[in-house]
Amino acid sequence: MRADAGINQLEGVGVSEAPRGTLFHHYQSDENGLLQKVNLVIATGQNNLAMNPTVAQIARHSIHGSEIAEGMLNRI
């Protein structure tokens, strides 16, 4: 048995839930399957205002003095 995968649509939108929020994907392709346009809205961009106070609170709690170790920057 052989399946023939033809063209269904030249444009598609996907939405998926992730721990940081909802991810939106929008793709457009040509008849050969080559992507012509890609638009991704990542959750961090949507939740940035909500995430900033949390990062600042963790930094105030964890950083003391002017010397900040590289490992500390990665953890925050």
Residue pairs with C-beta under 8 A, 6 or more apart in sequence:
7 31
10 28
10 29
10 30
10 31
11 26
11 27
11 28
11 29
12 25
12 26
12 27
13 24
13 25
13 26
13 27
14 24
14 25
14 26
14 27
15 22
15 23
15 24
15 25
16 22
16 23
16 25
17 23
18 43
20 43
20 44
20 47
20 51
21 43
21 44
21 46
21 47
22 43
22 46
23 40
23 41
23 42
23 43
24 39
24 40
24 41
25 38
25 39
25 40
26 37
26 38
26 39
26 40
27 35
27 37
27 38
27 39
28 35
28 36
28 37
28 38
29 35
29 36
30 36
44 51
55 76
58 76
59 76
62 72
62 75
62 76
63 72
63 76
